[in-house]
Amino acid sequence: MEIEFINEGWIFQLGYIGAMIRLFKVKEKQRELVENANGGAPTKKQSPGELRLHKDISELNLPKSCAITFPNGKDNLMNFEVSIRPDEGYYLGGTFLFSFQVSPIYPHEAPKVKCKTKVYHPNIDLEGNVCLNILREDWKPVLNINTVIYGLYHLFTEPNYEDPLNHEAAAVLRDNPKMFESNVRRAMSGGYVGQNFFTRCI
């Protein structure tokens, strides 16, 4: 049954509109069947976070000491790893691996970042949690992956004892920088610092 609405000179016929909607659904179904028959996976609509992340990755401008990899391949860009090899400071020569998990609502939520390399560091605890202000209260949607990687790199060139996660390491850095340097070298070479064993990363 067709019902007509007259509104500001326009006539809308519900029967016609319903038929058009059904036709669109049939076309969509046919497209899916063709894709499946050809062995192609149905195309998945990208979230705004994925679209923004694609843009961020295409515009990366990293120092030579940083590298990004995608262990799960191109189908999962929202989870990736970044390795940082500081070329100055206490951590010179070490290689530190970080995992990134990016939310579908990125950039309205900061990426979740963990250090996969056990490290003796005032701003990274022994479980790999990272204390970096732009990953917490200072995150803003105008920031991007490039900014975060530079922030992580900065933690290694200038560790900060005033905002610690590893309070013991922070106290040593504050009170005895020479001992702190010795502890960092021992940890990176693979050995014990206090009760904690660190695997070699140098």
ZIGI-V596627 format. One record per residue. NEAR is the number of other ideal C-beta (glycine too) atoms within 12 Angstrom. Layout:
{{NEAR} {NEAR}}
This chain:
{{7} {13} {13} {14} {15} {10} {8} {7} {7} {9} {15} {17} {16} {15} {16} {16} {17} {16} {14} {15} {14} {14} {14} {14} {14} {14} {14} {16} {15} {14} {17} {18} {14} {15} {16} {14} {11} {11} {8} {13} {10} {16} {13} {13} {9} {17} {20} {19} {25} {25} {20} {29} {34} {21} {19} {31} {27} {15} {14} {22} {16} {24} {23} {12} {26} {31} {21} {29} {20} {20} {18} {15} {11} {14} {14} {17} {32} {31} {26} {31} {29} {39} {30} {41} {28} {31} {17} {16} {25} {33} {38} {20} {21} {35} {27} {41} {29} {38} {28} {37} {24} {34} {22} {21} {18} {32} {29} {18} {22} {30} {41} {24} {36} {29} {38} {25} {33} {29} {43} {44} {48} {36} {36} {39} {23} {25} {14} {23} {24} {42} {32} {36} {21} {28} {32} {22} {11} {16} {24} {17} {18} {13} {26} {30} {38} {27} {29} {39} {37} {24} {33} {45} {31} {26} {37} {42} {25} {21} {37} {25} {26} {15} {23} {24} {29} {36} {19} {25} {36} {27} {19} {29} {31} {19} {14} {16} {20} {13} {21} {29} {22} {19} {33} {36} {24} {25} {35} {32} {20} {18} {21} {15} {28} {18} {8} {21} {16} {29} {21} {18} {30} {23}}
